[in-house]
């Protein structure tokens, strides 16, 4: 069996009623003739939406096909034991040109009860934001189920939701159960569990292309929602050049930020996990024992768990999100 190497993928693009053109104009990804490209799935093992390798001898194979062959050599012993032949993380770029629906995702336990696979916790890293751009995450105070339903019934749900102004570099962890939505003017990277289960609870009285209201999932969402209030909803971190900066550490994924102008060696020998490198600014070369591949804005590289180390060379600068599964969980 041929040896694994850093893998690149061909994105899958999604037309969304709220989408725009920034996935092309800001990230340089060509999505063809879609009128409103809202999402680029740049790495996915979701059934029916599996991204295919675009480089090397595995080109043309989808992500889960490779996982079935290479198993823990690709993802690590811990991740393979936990998730089997389903790749555990989904990576998207999202362009919100209009309000997204207010929604919530189930956690692992509820998803298992309902037979919809894994739950869906996710994080957002903002790449670009128009002046005054806002998003919704959580409630602005503790509410009861009854109060929530009353607000929903009277069409004033936004009054009890927490609104955050955003700019490039802002980071938010959205655990399963947290009500959330993006406002217009935001381009971001989303890192999430491999799940496509979403409960839409409010859609701004919007009509679909056929002139009908989009489906809401009021009852399904009720048991998924976390009605608690939290003092802070954004992730606070200190920006630092040429150092690995922790952002999110959760059982579902760990994400770090690497903003660098100097060559960096990354040692993964003791990690027991694959590593995803998501380029959110600039360009870099990824050097490994058998060769080199480029990594440009809007791309993701999957470094297999079997690889002990790589060298990253910025051209002339680069900003990456580094994502893996932490075996400590």
Backbone bond lengths (Angstrom), bond angles and torsions (degrees), N, CA, C in turn:
res aa  C-N    CA-C-N  psi(-1)  N-CA   C-N-CA  omega(-1)  CA-C   N-CA-C  phi
1 X - - - 1.462 - - 1.530 109.75 -
2 X 1.335 116.13 130.38 1.455 120.85 -178.94 1.521 111.38 -63.44
3 X 1.322 114.93 153.95 1.466 120.72 -175.27 1.522 111.39 -79.70
4 X 1.316 115.28 140.70 1.460 120.69 177.88 1.523 111.82 -68.13
5 X 1.308 115.78 158.56 1.468 123.71 -177.59 1.528 107.57 -149.42
6 X 1.327 119.97 169.23 1.467 121.23 177.13 1.528 111.09 -61.68
7 X 1.326 115.60 129.19 1.461 121.90 -171.49 1.525 111.45 -107.85
8 X 1.346 114.91 137.68 1.458 121.86 172.40 1.534 108.77 -113.56
9 X 1.339 116.63 160.68 1.455 120.44 -170.82 1.529 111.82 -135.35
10 X 1.327 114.76 155.47 1.463 121.80 174.21 1.524 108.94 -90.10
11 X 1.328 118.16 121.79 1.472 119.81 -175.87 1.529 112.56 -66.70
12 X 1.323 114.89 158.87 1.459 123.62 170.58 1.529 106.80 -112.16
13 X 1.319 117.14 127.43 1.461 121.17 -174.70 1.527 110.70 -105.25
14 X 1.339 115.17 143.05 1.462 121.67 -175.82 1.528 110.50 -121.97
15 X 1.331 114.99 126.05 1.460 120.82 173.73 1.525 108.29 -79.77
16 X 1.337 117.31 126.97 1.459 122.37 -179.19 1.518 109.66 -130.21
17 X 1.320 116.32 145.42 1.456 121.13 -178.53 1.524 111.93 -60.58
18 X 1.333 115.75 -25.70 1.471 121.36 -177.93 1.534 112.59 -101.74
19 X 1.320 118.28 4.34 1.464 121.93 -174.32 1.525 113.41 -78.49
20 X 1.340 115.42 172.28 1.461 121.29 -178.63 1.518 111.57 -139.08
21 X 1.332 116.43 -140.25 1.469 121.43 -177.02 1.532 113.82 -123.09
22 X 1.340 118.31 2.64 1.461 120.13 -172.66 1.524 113.53 -67.60
23 X 1.326 117.69 -24.70 1.466 119.04 177.76 1.523 110.09 -60.91
24 X 1.339 115.68 -27.73 1.460 120.25 173.53 1.522 111.79 -91.24
25 X 1.338 117.77 -50.50 1.464 120.61 -171.74 1.520 112.79 -72.22
26 X 1.333 118.50 -31.38 1.470 121.50 -178.65 1.530 112.92 -99.50
27 X 1.345 116.89 -35.11 1.468 120.61 -176.24 1.525 112.97 -102.41
28 X 1.327 117.10 -15.82 1.455 120.11 178.77 1.510 114.59 76.14
29 X 1.345 117.39 18.51 1.463 120.78 178.78 1.523 109.38 -91.80
30 X 1.325 116.84 128.86 1.459 122.38 -176.82 1.520 110.05 -90.27
31 X 1.336 116.31 108.85 1.459 120.21 -178.27 1.527 112.99 -102.02
32 X 1.339 117.49 14.42 1.458 120.36 174.10 1.513 113.19 74.31
33 X 1.334 116.43 -133.96 1.460 121.62 -171.40 1.522 114.27 -99.94
34 X 1.321 118.67 16.61 1.463 119.33 178.50 1.524 109.59 -62.29
35 X 1.328 118.29 133.45 1.471 119.83 -178.83 1.526 113.28 -70.87
36 X 1.340 117.34 -36.85 1.469 121.41 -176.88 1.524 108.90 -140.54
37 X 1.328 117.02 85.31 1.472 119.79 -178.11 1.521 109.14 -76.53
38 X 1.323 116.00 109.24 1.458 120.55 -179.40 1.513 113.27 -93.72
39 X 1.339 117.57 -28.68 1.454 120.45 -174.84 1.522 111.51 -140.72
40 X 1.322 115.36 141.68 1.465 122.73 167.04 1.521 106.58 -117.46
41 X 1.324 116.71 113.26 1.460 120.79 175.73 1.527 106.54 -86.07
42 X 1.319 116.18 100.90 1.461 120.04 -172.44 1.524 112.89 -90.37
43 X 1.332 117.17 -14.86 1.464 121.32 171.54 1.518 107.40 -154.38
44 X 1.334 115.90 118.46 1.461 119.77 -174.13 1.515 111.55 -150.00
45 X 1.338 114.83 136.46 1.452 122.20 169.78 1.513 111.78 -113.36
46 X 1.335 117.68 14.05 1.465 121.98 179.74 1.525 108.99 -66.33
47 X 1.331 116.95 131.53 1.465 121.21 -179.20 1.520 110.60 -54.20
48 X 1.320 115.81 129.45 1.452 121.15 -179.10 1.511 114.01 85.45
49 X 1.328 116.88 -8.98 1.464 121.67 -179.57 1.527 110.14 -139.20
50 X 1.324 116.40 47.14 1.453 120.87 -176.45 1.531 110.26 -90.28
51 X 1.323 115.51 124.66 1.460 119.47 178.37 1.532 110.12 -72.45
52 X 1.335 114.73 148.86 1.465 121.15 -178.00 1.527 110.95 -108.37
53 X 1.311 115.64 144.68 1.458 121.85 179.27 1.525 109.55 -63.86
54 X 1.340 115.84 139.68 1.466 120.35 -177.80 1.520 113.29 -113.13
55 X 1.339 118.79 -1.35 1.470 120.39 -177.96 1.524 111.25 -134.69
56 X 1.342 115.14 153.04 1.462 120.26 173.43 1.526 114.15 74.52
57 X 1.328 115.80 -171.86 1.461 120.65 -172.89 1.525 112.92 -70.85
58 X 1.340 117.91 -15.33 1.457 121.00 178.08 1.527 112.75 -90.50
59 X 1.326 117.66 3.77 1.464 121.48 -179.14 1.524 110.49 -53.73
60 X 1.328 115.59 134.65 1.462 121.78 -179.83 1.508 113.69 97.34
61 X 1.325 117.69 -19.60 1.467 121.33 176.49 1.525 109.56 -82.02
62 X 1.344 115.80 141.39 1.458 117.21 177.86 1.524 110.65 -84.84
63 X 1.320 114.92 167.46 1.467 121.62 -170.44 1.522 112.47 -59.00
64 X 1.325 117.74 -44.91 1.464 119.68 -176.89 1.522 112.79 -73.87
65 X 1.346 117.47 -27.05 1.469 119.72 173.78 1.524 110.56 -62.35
66 X 1.328 115.34 -42.60 1.471 119.92 179.19 1.524 110.41 -66.61
67 X 1.330 115.89 -38.72 1.462 120.24 179.08 1.529 111.23 -62.92
68 X 1.338 116.84 -39.05 1.461 120.01 179.46 1.527 111.71 -63.78
69 X 1.324 116.03 -31.13 1.470 120.06 -178.67 1.525 111.27 -82.41
70 X 1.322 116.72 -47.97 1.465 120.65 -170.28 1.529 113.67 -97.45
71 X 1.301 118.11 -17.25 1.475 124.61 173.43 1.528 112.01 48.04
72 X 1.328 117.71 -122.19 1.464 120.18 -173.74 1.531 112.79 -68.56
73 X 1.327 118.41 -18.31 1.463 119.11 174.78 1.533 110.68 -65.02
74 X 1.319 116.29 -29.42 1.453 120.95 178.77 1.526 111.72 -83.97
75 X 1.338 117.58 -48.36 1.475 119.71 -170.03 1.528 114.24 -108.50
76 X 1.327 118.91 -15.00 1.458 121.71 -175.78 1.515 111.01 101.34
77 X 1.313 116.51 153.75 1.473 121.29 -176.29 1.526 111.66 -62.27
78 X 1.336 116.44 -44.84 1.470 120.43 -176.81 1.525 110.73 -63.32
79 X 1.322 117.30 -49.56 1.463 120.86 -178.09 1.527 111.22 -64.44
80 X 1.334 117.48 -38.28 1.460 119.63 -179.81 1.523 111.05 -68.16
81 X 1.317 115.83 -38.33 1.467 120.00 177.42 1.526 110.75 -64.04
82 X 1.340 116.72 -37.37 1.463 121.42 -177.00 1.531 112.51 -78.65
83 X 1.327 117.13 -37.67 1.470 120.24 -168.37 1.525 114.81 -120.25
84 X 1.328 118.34 -8.38 1.455 120.22 177.16 1.518 112.43 61.04
85 X 1.325 115.92 -134.32 1.463 121.11 -174.04 1.528 113.76 -90.29
86 X 1.322 117.20 20.47 1.464 120.46 172.35 1.522 108.88 -112.51
87 X 1.331 116.25 123.16 1.459 118.82 178.29 1.524 108.34 -65.56
88 X 1.345 119.12 131.36 1.469 120.68 -165.55 1.525 116.62 -83.11
89 X 1.340 118.54 -7.50 1.464 119.89 -174.14 1.526 110.24 -128.62
90 X 1.326 115.06 141.46 1.463 123.31 176.86 1.526 107.61 -118.74
91 X 1.335 116.32 132.15 1.469 122.07 -179.13 1.526 109.24 -117.33
92 X 1.344 115.60 128.90 1.467 121.33 178.62 1.528 110.03 -131.82
93 X 1.318 115.29 154.95 1.457 122.32 159.06 1.525 107.06 -108.31
94 X 1.320 117.06 134.91 1.464 122.04 -176.08 1.523 109.18 -123.44
95 X 1.335 115.43 130.79 1.457 122.59 175.38 1.522 108.48 -113.93
96 X 1.343 116.22 106.93 1.464 121.93 178.69 1.526 108.68 -94.76
97 X 1.328 115.91 103.28 1.457 121.39 177.38 1.529 111.12 -94.73
98 X 1.336 115.88 -8.59 1.458 123.56 177.68 1.521 106.95 -148.77
99 X 1.318 118.09 175.00 1.457 121.44 177.59 1.527 110.69 -62.61
100 X 1.322 116.63 130.38 1.456 120.33 168.52 1.526 108.55 -80.74
101 X 1.306 116.23 158.45 1.458 119.39 175.87 1.527 109.74 -62.49
102 X 1.337 115.70 149.66 1.463 120.51 172.62 1.523 106.98 -78.57
103 X 1.330 116.37 127.97 1.454 120.19 -170.00 1.520 111.76 -145.46
104 X 1.320 114.57 173.59 1.460 121.59 177.19 1.521 107.78 -150.04
105 X 1.346 115.86 154.94 1.459 121.09 179.05 1.533 109.53 -119.77
106 X 1.324 117.54 147.97 1.467 119.97 177.16 1.527 111.66 -75.84
107 X 1.330 116.26 156.01 1.458 121.45 172.34 1.518 110.61 -83.27
108 X 1.316 116.46 178.07 1.467 121.21 -175.78 1.528 112.09 -59.35
109 X 1.331 116.72 -42.70 1.469 120.07 -175.95 1.525 111.63 -65.28
110 X 1.328 116.36 -48.34 1.460 120.19 -179.87 1.527 110.89 -66.46
111 X 1.337 116.77 -39.45 1.466 120.25 178.61 1.527 110.61 -61.54
112 X 1.334 116.91 -39.53 1.469 120.64 178.90 1.529 110.44 -65.38
113 X 1.323 116.88 -42.38 1.468 120.72 179.03 1.525 110.73 -61.03
114 X 1.326 116.06 -38.34 1.463 120.70 -177.09 1.526 113.27 -89.30
115 X 1.322 116.73 -1.56 1.455 120.41 175.36 1.516 114.10 68.38
116 X 1.355 116.55 36.24 1.474 119.93 -178.38 1.526 111.66 -115.37
117 X 1.325 116.61 27.98 1.472 119.91 177.68 1.514 111.73 82.12
118 X 1.328 115.90 -142.08 1.467 120.04 -178.20 1.510 110.17 -84.14
119 X 1.338 115.19 165.52 1.450 120.78 171.83 1.515 109.94 -73.77
120 X 1.341 114.64 -173.30 1.461 117.73 -176.06 1.519 110.32 -141.20
121 X 1.321 115.14 94.48 1.463 121.54 164.90 1.515 107.15 -99.53
122 X 1.334 116.13 147.78 1.458 119.58 -174.89 1.518 110.68 -148.59
123 X 1.327 116.07 171.61 1.457 121.33 173.32 1.514 108.82 -139.20
124 X 1.341 114.39 155.20 1.463 121.76 177.18 1.514 109.46 -119.81
125 X 1.322 116.30 136.28 1.463 122.94 169.67 1.522 106.46 -122.91
126 X 1.332 116.83 115.98 1.460 121.90 -174.00 1.528 110.01 -78.42
127 X 1.326 116.19 123.97 1.468 121.91 177.89 1.521 111.78 -92.06
128 X 1.330 115.76 -37.14 1.456 120.30 -175.42 1.524 108.00 -154.65
129 X 1.330 116.37 139.92 1.463 120.30 179.79 1.518 109.30 -144.44
130 X 1.324 116.24 132.18 1.458 120.61 174.07 1.531 109.48 -66.33
131 X 1.320 118.63 153.64 1.472 120.57 177.31 1.529 110.57 -54.08
132 X 1.349 115.71 130.59 1.450 121.22 178.36 1.514 115.17 81.84
133 X 1.337 118.48 3.25 1.464 121.10 -178.67 1.521 110.84 -61.80
134 X 1.336 115.94 144.61 1.460 121.86 -175.60 1.526 110.39 -136.13
135 X 1.335 114.53 156.89 1.455 120.81 171.30 1.527 109.16 -137.31
136 X 1.315 115.32 164.83 1.465 122.85 179.52 1.514 108.53 -110.68
137 X 1.326 116.28 132.48 1.459 121.29 173.11 1.521 109.65 -148.93
138 X 1.316 117.15 113.93 1.450 122.00 177.93 1.524 113.50 75.98
139 X 1.347 114.10 -171.70 1.462 121.94 -178.99 1.523 110.51 -101.44
140 X 1.339 116.45 154.31 1.470 119.80 178.07 1.522 112.54 -87.38
141 X 1.317 116.63 -0.12 1.470 123.42 172.24 1.519 107.36 -165.67
142 X 1.320 116.73 166.89 1.465 119.98 178.24 1.525 108.79 -70.48
143 X 1.318 116.43 131.47 1.463 120.94 179.66 1.525 109.27 -128.17
144 X 1.325 115.45 156.73 1.461 121.29 175.81 1.528 109.24 -93.93
145 X 1.322 115.22 164.97 1.462 119.54 175.28 1.525 110.57 -57.48
146 X 1.335 115.83 -40.40 1.455 120.55 -176.92 1.530 111.03 -65.72
147 X 1.347 116.22 -43.88 1.464 119.94 179.03 1.529 110.62 -64.69
148 X 1.317 115.86 -41.14 1.464 120.71 177.59 1.526 110.86 -59.01
149 X 1.321 116.95 -48.15 1.461 121.00 -178.44 1.525 111.49 -65.10
150 X 1.326 116.20 -35.38 1.463 119.32 177.91 1.530 110.80 -65.17
151 X 1.347 115.94 -43.36 1.471 119.50 177.43 1.530 110.65 -63.39
152 X 1.311 116.18 -40.34 1.461 120.53 179.78 1.530 109.93 -63.95
153 X 1.325 116.14 -43.09 1.467 121.55 -178.21 1.526 111.91 -64.70
154 X 1.331 115.84 -36.43 1.461 120.39 -177.93 1.536 112.68 -92.61
155 X 1.319 116.11 9.36 1.463 121.61 173.48 1.530 113.40 64.89
156 X 1.328 117.04 29.79 1.468 119.67 177.25 1.526 111.88 -127.19
157 X 1.330 116.62 34.99 1.465 121.53 177.83 1.528 112.66 -53.90
158 X 1.352 120.28 -41.61 1.471 119.53 -177.58 1.530 114.17 -55.48
159 X 1.323 118.76 -21.97 1.465 121.06 -177.80 1.524 112.94 -65.38
160 X 1.332 118.07 -23.61 1.468 119.99 -177.94 1.536 112.32 -106.35
161 X 1.325 116.98 8.84 1.465 120.57 -177.10 1.519 111.80 -100.24
162 X 1.337 115.83 148.43 1.458 122.56 179.86 1.523 110.47 -83.78
163 X 1.324 116.23 126.06 1.457 122.61 -178.38 1.530 109.48 -111.07
164 X 1.321 116.63 133.65 1.470 122.44 -179.81 1.524 109.84 -122.91
165 X 1.327 116.69 129.14 1.465 120.07 169.86 1.530 108.04 -76.75
166 X 1.337 116.36 143.41 1.461 118.84 -173.78 1.522 111.76 -132.01
167 X 1.331 113.54 156.04 1.460 121.37 172.40 1.517 107.52 -144.20
168 X 1.325 116.26 170.55 1.464 121.01 -177.20 1.528 111.07 -55.28
169 X 1.313 116.92 135.61 1.460 123.06 -179.78 1.512 113.71 97.72
170 X 1.329 118.08 -15.37 1.468 120.15 179.03 1.526 109.74 -66.88
171 X 1.328 115.16 144.14 1.459 122.10 -175.13 1.521 109.69 -131.66
172 X 1.335 115.82 137.45 1.462 121.51 -179.98 1.523 109.07 -136.76
173 X 1.331 116.04 132.33 1.458 121.34 170.90 1.525 107.08 -95.95
174 X 1.326 116.09 129.71 1.461 122.06 -178.03 1.534 107.48 -117.69
175 X 1.334 118.06 86.25 1.460 118.36 179.50 1.518 110.68 -66.86
176 X 1.320 116.19 154.43 1.460 120.68 175.83 1.526 108.74 -51.39
177 X 1.327 116.12 136.34 1.459 120.96 -179.85 1.514 114.21 101.25
178 X 1.330 117.69 -15.46 1.462 120.08 -178.12 1.536 109.93 -88.92
179 X 1.313 116.22 121.69 1.458 122.19 176.20 1.530 108.44 -64.57
180 X 1.348 117.60 137.84 1.461 119.70 -174.67 1.519 111.35 -159.37
181 X 1.329 115.34 162.02 1.467 121.85 175.31 1.523 109.02 -169.66
182 X 1.327 115.65 149.94 1.458 121.19 173.30 1.517 109.81 -96.02
183 X 1.334 115.06 143.47 1.452 121.08 170.84 1.512 110.39 -94.68
184 X 1.335 117.27 174.03 1.464 120.46 -177.80 1.522 112.92 -67.38
185 X 1.351 115.23 151.81 1.456 121.45 173.97 1.511 114.97 89.95
186 X 1.345 117.85 19.01 1.465 121.29 -176.56 1.525 110.57 -121.13
187 X 1.319 116.05 128.90 1.463 123.46 171.26 1.516 107.59 -115.67
188 X 1.338 117.61 126.20 1.460 119.14 -176.48 1.516 112.07 -146.32
189 X 1.337 113.72 164.80 1.458 121.85 169.77 1.520 107.61 -98.26
190 X 1.329 116.16 133.43 1.461 121.49 177.50 1.521 109.00 -116.13
191 X 1.321 115.40 128.88 1.460 123.28 176.65 1.513 106.53 -115.70
192 X 1.327 117.65 126.49 1.457 119.17 -173.24 1.521 111.64 -149.05
193 X 1.333 114.98 164.50 1.449 119.67 168.57 1.527 109.36 -61.31
194 X 1.321 115.67 154.18 1.465 119.80 178.05 1.518 109.22 -74.13
195 X 1.312 114.84 95.38 1.464 122.88 179.99 1.512 108.11 -160.67
196 X 1.314 116.66 145.65 1.464 120.72 175.46 1.532 109.84 -121.93
197 X 1.341 116.18 28.83 1.461 121.01 -178.73 1.520 110.12 -93.63
198 X 1.323 115.70 115.16 1.457 122.41 -178.93 1.521 109.23 -131.87
199 X 1.336 116.76 133.30 1.455 121.69 174.54 1.529 108.51 -106.48
200 X 1.320 115.80 111.76 1.460 121.72 -179.59 1.523 108.71 -84.78
201 X 1.356 117.05 123.81 1.463 119.26 -174.91 1.530 113.55 -112.97
202 X 1.332 117.62 -17.76 1.468 120.69 178.79 1.519 107.60 -159.29
203 X 1.345 117.13 135.68 1.469 119.16 -173.30 1.529 112.47 -133.03
204 X 1.332 116.33 28.71 1.468 120.82 171.44 1.536 112.20 59.16
205 X 1.355 116.46 29.31 1.478 121.70 -179.71 1.526 112.32 56.75
206 X 1.329 116.25 32.14 1.458 122.28 -175.52 1.534 110.59 -84.56
207 X 1.325 115.72 147.51 1.461 121.79 176.36 1.529 110.29 -104.90
208 X 1.322 115.63 150.62 1.465 119.47 177.02 1.527 110.06 -83.40
209 X 1.336 116.77 -173.59 1.460 120.85 -177.34 1.517 113.36 -62.28
210 X 1.337 117.07 -21.56 1.470 121.33 179.38 1.520 112.14 -93.91
211 X 1.345 116.83 5.65 1.454 120.18 178.75 1.514 114.48 79.93
212 X 1.338 116.88 19.36 1.464 121.20 -179.68 1.526 109.72 -115.48
213 X 1.343 117.47 150.19 1.475 119.85 176.12 1.530 110.38 -61.89
214 X 1.333 116.43 141.09 1.465 119.18 176.59 1.530 109.96 -72.22
215 X 1.319 115.19 151.89 1.467 120.95 -175.89 1.531 111.04 -62.74
216 X 1.327 115.90 136.67 1.461 122.11 173.14 1.526 109.02 -108.45
217 X 1.350 115.88 157.25 1.463 121.39 -175.68 1.540 109.25 -125.56
218 X 1.326 115.68 54.37 1.462 121.90 -171.88 1.519 112.05 -57.44
219 X 1.317 117.49 -49.02 1.465 120.61 -176.19 1.524 111.50 -71.73
220 X 1.328 117.24 -42.60 1.462 119.94 179.57 1.520 111.34 -61.97
221 X 1.336 116.33 -33.90 1.465 120.21 -176.52 1.521 112.78 -73.45
222 X 1.327 117.71 -28.34 1.465 120.80 -170.80 1.521 113.17 -55.05
223 X 1.319 117.62 -47.40 1.465 120.87 -177.28 1.518 112.65 -77.57
224 X 1.341 116.99 -8.53 1.465 120.63 179.98 1.525 112.34 -92.69
225 X 1.338 117.73 -23.22 1.463 121.28 -168.60 1.529 112.23 -76.67
226 X 1.325 115.62 135.65 1.460 124.07 169.81 1.531 107.20 -92.30
227 X 1.338 117.12 110.76 1.463 121.59 -175.13 1.530 113.00 -88.52
228 X 1.304 117.90 4.46 1.467 121.06 -177.88 1.524 111.24 -73.69
229 X 1.324 114.78 161.26 1.464 122.19 174.37 1.521 108.50 -107.42
230 X 1.338 117.02 140.64 1.465 122.37 179.69 1.523 109.33 -122.96
231 X 1.329 115.35 144.88 1.466 120.10 -175.38 1.519 112.60 -68.10
232 X 1.326 116.88 -30.19 1.461 120.07 179.24 1.517 109.23 -141.96
233 X 1.323 116.04 135.76 1.452 120.62 -178.63 1.528 112.44 -110.93
234 X 1.325 116.94 -10.65 1.458 118.84 -179.26 1.521 110.33 -101.53
235 X 1.319 115.85 157.82 1.458 122.17 179.01 1.530 109.06 -90.65
236 X 1.307 116.67 123.43 1.463 121.25 -179.55 1.528 109.15 -97.63
237 X 1.325 115.82 132.73 1.458 120.70 178.59 1.517 108.95 -150.82
238 X 1.332 115.56 160.67 1.460 121.51 179.58 1.524 109.43 -102.76
239 X 1.309 116.41 121.09 1.461 120.13 179.87 1.528 109.89 -69.62
240 X 1.326 115.76 140.17 1.462 120.30 -178.24 1.523 109.19 -152.51
241 X 1.326 116.69 133.81 1.462 121.24 179.98 1.531 111.06 -81.15
242 X 1.326 115.11 142.61 1.464 123.09 172.67 1.523 113.48 61.11
243 X 1.330 116.21 25.37 1.463 121.78 176.10 1.522 108.94 -135.07
244 X 1.321 116.26 154.31 1.447 121.66 175.47 1.526 109.02 -85.83
245 X 1.330 116.32 119.69 1.466 122.32 -174.68 1.530 109.14 -109.50
246 X 1.340 118.60 120.23 1.469 120.59 178.95 1.529 111.09 -67.43
247 X 1.341 116.12 137.71 1.462 121.77 174.78 1.526 110.99 -114.49
248 X 1.332 116.49 -63.29 1.464 122.36 -175.13 1.524 109.16 -129.27
249 X 1.323 116.53 133.92 1.467 120.93 173.82 1.520 107.28 -131.46
250 X 1.320 116.71 107.42 1.462 121.51 -177.53 1.520 109.16 -136.99
251 X 1.334 118.29 166.71 1.464 119.62 176.88 1.523 113.19 -62.26
252 X 1.334 117.42 -22.00 1.459 121.22 -174.49 1.524 112.43 -89.71
253 X 1.313 117.01 -33.66 1.460 121.35 176.35 1.519 109.12 -168.43
254 X 1.319 115.05 153.63 1.460 123.06 172.32 1.521 107.34 -116.19
255 X 1.339 115.95 134.07 1.461 120.47 -179.20 1.518 110.03 -127.25
256 X 1.341 115.43 133.63 1.457 122.62 177.44 1.524 109.15 -127.10
257 X 1.333 115.57 156.58 1.455 121.99 -178.85 1.517 109.28 -111.38
258 X 1.322 115.55 134.01 1.456 120.82 179.11 1.528 108.42 -129.52
259 X 1.342 115.71 108.20 1.466 122.32 -179.55 1.526 106.02 -114.18
260 X 1.344 116.68 108.77 1.459 117.16 -167.64 1.524 112.93 -140.15
261 X 1.318 113.93 149.31 1.461 124.45 174.45 1.525 111.19 -118.67
262 X 1.321 116.80 -7.99 1.457 122.31 -177.97 1.529 110.27 -115.80
263 X 1.348 117.99 152.60 1.464 120.23 176.47 1.530 110.79 -59.32
264 X 1.310 116.28 141.36 1.461 121.58 -177.43 1.526 109.42 -134.02
265 X 1.320 115.99 135.33 1.466 121.31 172.47 1.528 107.89 -97.14
266 X 1.323 116.22 131.67 1.457 121.47 176.27 1.522 108.37 -113.72
267 X 1.329 115.60 123.53 1.461 121.76 179.49 1.525 109.57 -104.33
268 X 1.328 116.05 119.06 1.459 122.02 -176.60 1.527 112.87 -116.37
269 X 1.318 117.18 10.27 1.462 121.07 -172.59 1.515 114.49 -58.65
270 X 1.334 118.02 -32.42 1.468 121.10 -177.64 1.525 112.86 -102.62
271 X 1.321 117.36 10.96 1.463 120.21 -172.48 1.523 113.19 -81.88
272 X 1.333 118.22 -34.25 1.471 122.87 -174.87 1.527 111.52 55.37
273 X 1.325 116.20 46.35 1.461 121.34 175.61 1.519 109.73 -159.07
274 X 1.329 115.56 151.44 1.454 120.48 164.13 1.524 108.69 -62.35
275 X 1.324 117.53 163.43 1.460 122.77 173.91 1.526 108.04 -131.65
276 X 1.330 116.18 131.77 1.456 121.68 174.31 1.515 108.89 -103.93
277 X 1.323 116.88 129.32 1.453 123.15 176.18 1.522 107.63 -110.67
278 X 1.329 116.88 112.55 1.459 122.60 -177.01 1.522 107.67 -107.74
279 X 1.320 116.97 118.76 1.462 120.26 -176.40 1.530 109.42 -86.33
280 X 1.338 115.90 117.23 1.460 121.23 -179.13 1.531 112.62 -112.85
281 X 1.333 115.99 -1.43 1.469 120.08 173.76 1.522 108.89 -163.92
282 X 1.332 116.98 136.49 1.463 121.00 172.75 1.510 114.16 74.36
283 X 1.333 114.77 -153.87 1.461 122.59 -177.03 1.525 109.31 -144.93
284 X 1.331 115.00 159.23 1.465 120.02 176.51 1.518 109.42 -154.17
285 X 1.318 115.20 161.86 1.461 122.09 168.90 1.530 107.84 -104.12
286 X 1.333 115.51 138.27 1.461 121.72 175.74 1.519 107.26 -108.96
287 X 1.332 116.35 108.26 1.466 121.73 -179.56 1.525 109.46 -98.62
288 X 1.333 115.03 136.24 1.467 121.34 176.34 1.525 107.38 -138.47
289 X 1.325 117.21 176.71 1.462 120.61 -169.83 1.525 113.13 -58.19
290 X 1.349 116.89 -33.11 1.464 118.99 -175.07 1.528 113.68 -99.74
291 X 1.332 117.61 -1.55 1.460 116.68 -178.47 1.517 113.70 165.97
292 X 1.343 115.31 -153.07 1.458 121.93 -176.92 1.522 109.27 -150.07
293 X 1.331 116.86 144.40 1.461 121.15 170.51 1.525 107.97 -132.82
294 X 1.326 115.66 155.81 1.461 120.61 176.81 1.520 109.95 -87.32
295 X 1.316 115.28 156.02 1.460 122.27 175.63 1.515 106.95 -136.82
296 X 1.333 116.38 115.89 1.458 120.78 -175.07 1.525 110.81 -119.53
297 X 1.309 115.16 166.42 1.461 122.14 -178.91 1.526 110.92 -49.64
298 X 1.344 116.03 129.78 1.458 121.18 178.85 1.517 114.40 89.11
299 X 1.329 117.27 -0.45 1.465 120.34 179.85 1.530 110.62 -104.64
300 X 1.333 114.65 159.22 1.462 121.41 172.24 1.527 108.17 -128.15
301 X 1.326 115.98 141.61 1.460 122.78 174.62 1.523 108.32 -118.26
302 X 1.326 115.54 132.33 1.461 122.09 176.09 1.526 108.41 -99.25
303 X 1.322 116.23 112.82 1.458 122.15 176.24 1.529 107.37 -91.53
304 X 1.336 119.16 115.46 1.467 121.25 -177.06 1.531 112.35 -62.55
305 X 1.324 115.88 151.32 1.463 121.04 -178.26 1.516 112.29 -61.27
306 X 1.326 117.10 -26.63 1.467 120.55 -176.75 1.524 112.20 -72.54
307 X 1.322 118.72 -14.86 1.459 121.96 -178.89 1.525 109.89 -83.03
308 X 1.316 116.74 127.99 1.465 121.78 -175.54 1.523 113.44 -81.25
309 X 1.338 116.86 -33.16 1.460 118.33 -175.27 1.529 110.34 -158.62
310 X 1.332 114.49 159.46 1.463 122.15 172.47 1.520 107.89 -142.66
311 X 1.335 116.20 163.55 1.461 122.46 171.37 1.525 108.23 -115.68
312 X 1.329 116.12 134.81 1.462 121.80 178.02 1.523 109.21 -111.40
313 X 1.329 116.15 122.61 1.464 121.57 179.15 1.526 109.09 -116.00
314 X 1.342 118.21 114.08 1.466 120.44 -179.59 1.515 111.58 -73.38
315 X 1.355 115.52 154.36 1.474 120.37 -178.88 1.530 111.65 -134.73
316 X 1.311 122.67 83.09 1.469 126.34 -13.18 1.530 111.85 -87.38
317 X 1.357 116.10 -11.46 1.457 119.60 176.54 1.520 109.08 -139.65
318 X 1.323 115.59 160.38 1.461 119.66 -176.02 1.529 109.37 -156.08
319 X 1.326 115.14 149.47 1.469 120.43 173.82 1.524 107.58 -129.58
320 X 1.330 115.34 124.78 1.456 122.14 -177.19 1.519 111.08 -123.36
321 X 1.317 115.66 146.90 1.457 122.10 161.72 1.522 107.04 -97.56
322 X 1.331 115.87 128.58 1.466 122.71 -177.62 1.533 107.56 -110.49
323 X 1.332 116.77 118.18 1.464 121.69 -170.84 1.521 110.23 -124.75
324 X 1.339 115.78 136.66 1.470 120.37 176.86 1.524 109.34 -155.90
325 X 1.324 116.25 172.95 1.461 122.77 174.94 1.524 107.95 -97.21
326 X 1.310 117.20 123.81 1.465 120.74 -178.14 1.529 109.80 -85.78
327 X 1.344 118.20 115.00 1.470 121.10 -176.40 1.532 113.87 -64.02
328 X 1.342 118.08 -13.89 1.471 119.21 -179.02 1.519 112.37 -63.73
329 X 1.338 116.59 -18.87 1.447 120.48 177.65 1.529 111.97 -89.05
